Amino acid sequence: MELLKEDKAILAHVVIDPDAWVAHAVTVVGEWAVTAKIEKYRSKYLARKDDLGYKTRAKVEAELSAVKR
């Protein structure tokens, strides 16, 4: 499944590795699951993406991991 740049950014807002998540979702559930997740989080992503200091889910998790060490 090929995603638009914005769709991938929306997934990066909520999952650590969008490519791995998409591959798993398509294999296990189907492409509809990817589309549904993108649509579910589109408005939340669009509301936050331009915020000063915006971070993807991977960046947030990496920082939390560094703090826990």
RARALIN-V455221 format. One record per pair of residues at least 4 apart in sequence whose C-alpha atoms are under 6 Angstrom apart, sorted by the first residue. I is the first residue (numbers start at 1). J is the second residue. Records with the same first field share a line. If there is no record, write none. Layout:
I = J, J
This chain:
3 = 7
10 = 45
11 = 15, 18
12 = 18, 56
13 = 56, 57
14 = 57
15 = 57
16 = 57, 58
18 = 22
21 = 25
22 = 26
24 = 28
25 = 29
26 = 30, 31
32 = 36
38 = 42
45 = 49
55 = 59
